[in-house]
Every structure is written in structure tokens, then in C-alpha cells.
């Protein structure tokens, strides 16, 4: 699989920052598995100056210090280096960088808070003291966007605005996913939707399926990384509360998408968990109809990541079968329910295609409280007064133009679109290529 799609700008900038003769502090943020570490390796593995990679695993500070000191002794020939704390580690490297250019990458930087909460103040003092004479390229990499943003952009935080550049690495957009498939002779609209469901543009997941003729068969076997991936990706972040969070995500994946529905389904109150899932972990989104007021309580919850939507619906929901290694049962459930799931995912994919086109300033869905007038996709350009209404149907034969027109008439009034040029239609596997050609990406 070709290594980089839509990462060339960040790659060039990171390499350029390594050649600076002054200290540079970069921050890289992106969800787990999105390709941050691969980007870092590509950027720095061939540079001429020393490159040190330190991963903040959840050990004690002393255990990390022992691990890091061995790395530094080996790579910098620092035979008599005997640090006692993380502060000592960074002070030594910053002092070293006053005479020798060096690139230092600290991965899962936000987890330092669990080990030594005062370290960020120590680093602030060290960076401010050494920056003028240092030639270090310091890269702080983290997978929890909200926490990393708080560390570096929170006005009361020690490292507020200490970074020189802030990179937010996102999943690959639909056009890049399509290009990967074309480059690997795997593209068809049906396969495109399946790859979207299984990856959501996350690089690691694409690596799992790129060489497979039948991705689902490849991922549903005894050695499959798919089976345990949801746990691997989330349990460490969620900590002791992971069972509650998994229950909520499982409920959403089962179709319970309002807070009352979820509480009723689970049988216990989970109000405190919603802000954490939405804001701290960015695992769920709060969505409302496009005509809703800012304070509307007509809110639905959805899992933000296509892969996790698939995993919670088909793997986590059937974990009893997983426990007894009955993968044939899982395959049967997927064969039975995938078409329904793919129909919902086509709606998400269509929205992402329209977002990537940058032709609209508002994109969302519409529904009334009674559920009689639901429209899958609405995209509005308020500058040129145009609006697009789409129904998502896997097969065009299931699309009813008259039914959509009735709902469009209702929605345009609610959305105050008088005087707008209205376009309507549907997106299906038959016309997906046509839709992408009509709304090409603006990169």
C-alpha cells in the first residue's frame, strides 16, 4: 500500500522544521490509528541529525525514566547519564541541543498528566530557559484532541501557546480512499462503501484490508485484529469507566439514539458520561435537525467513527459469540444485517463527499418531532442561495421522488429557504460515481 495520501504538506513542513537553526516546538494531534506515528517515522527516520522517539506508556515515572535513559545512552552515547525524573531527561536533551541539533518526539504526550501532573510546568520553564540557544525540534504527539488542545491552547495551562505549529491529522477523505482503491485495483462503488464502513479513512484499518479480495472474510478469522480492536482502541482511554461507556456506545449502535432511549434501554442514569464521550474522547456526536434552535432538546447521538459504528453493531453487540469463538455466527449476522447498516453509512459517506467539495457552508439532516418528514442529507450554500436535498438509498429503485418532494416542501419552509434555488435527488450505489464527479474535492 502506498504510504501517504493527503499527508505530503505535513511531511514537508515537519522535515523543514528539522533544518531550522533555532528551537521549534510542534504539536501533532489525531485519533488513534489515524497515522500519526507513521507520519513521524516517514518525516524523521532518514534525517541526518539525531532523532529520539519516546513513547509515554502508562508506567510509573521512574520506570519511564529508566526506559528513556537507556534510549538516550544508546543513541547519544551518553554513558554517564543518570536521570532521576522526566524533568532531568528533558533538561539533559535541551542542554545537549544547545551544541547539537536534535529531533525529539514524545508520543501520547497527554498521558504525562497521569504520571506527573507538574511536568508541564517543568517543561514550560525548561523550554523558556533554553529556547533562545537550543536547536531542538520538539514534537509532542497525542491522540486525545480535546486534552491536547487544553494543554497547548488553554489560557491557564503552563504550555499555553508554546507550540510553533499545530497539526491536526484527520482520517483520509473519501477521494483519497477512492484513490487508494483505484491504485490497488479494488475500486467499485459497492466495495468503496464497504471499505468506508470498515475503515472510515483510518490508515491502519486500510492496511488491514488493502491486500484482501474479501475484506470481511479476512477480518473475521481467529487471528483477526478486528475482533479486539474496539477494546484495544478505547479501554485504555476510558479507564475504570469503560464498561459504562461501552454500554452507551452499544446502545447507540443498536439504534437508541436519544438520551431517554439510551437510559431506558440501559436501565440506569448515565448523564455524566455524555459530555466525556462527546468532548473529551470525541467518540460520539450530538446532532440535531438543521432547523433546530441552539437550545433545542431534540438531540440525537451518533458514534462519530465509521469503523466503531461497525464494530459496536456487529462485534461488541455479539460478544457472547466472540467469547466462544463462534465467528460463523458473526458472519451470519453480518450477512443478514449489513445491507441495512450500509444504507445508513451511505448517508454518512454522502455528507463527507459534500464536505470535501467545499461547495456548501451547512450540511446536515432534517427531521420533525413526529418522524414524518426525515431527509437524509441537506447541503446549503447561503452565499449563492442554493440548497441540495438528497435521499440515500442503496438501490435507485427504492427512491421515491414524489415522497422526497413532499418532504422538501415542508423542510424549505422550516429552514427559511425562500428564494433559494432548490435541487433534489438521491445518492445510491448506481450513481455514487456521478455524485462524486458533480461534487469533486477541493484540496
Buried (B, 14 or more C-beta within 10 A) or exposed (E): EEEBBBBEEBBEEBBEBBEEEEBBBBBBBBBBBBBBBBBBBBBBEEBEBBBBBBBBEEEEBEEBBEBBBEBBBEEBEBEEBEBEBBBBBBBBBBBBBEEEBBBBBBBBBBBBBEBBEEBBEBBBEBBEEBBEEBBBBBBBBBBBBBBBBBBBBEEEBBBBEBBBBBBEBBBBBBBBBBBBBEEBEBBEBEBBBBBBBBBBBBBBBBBBBBEEEEBBEBBBEEEBEBBEBBBEBBBBBBEEEBEBBBBBBBBBBBEBBBBEBBBEBBEEEBEEBBEBBBEBBBBBEBBBBBBBEEEEEEBBBBBBBBBBBBBBBBBBBBBEBBEEEEBEBBBEBBEEEBEEBBBBBBBBBBBBBBBBBEBBEEBBBBBBEEEEBBBBBBBBBEEEEBBBBBBBBBEEEEBEEEEBEEBBEBBBEBBEBEEBEBEBBBBBBBBBBEBBEEBEBEE
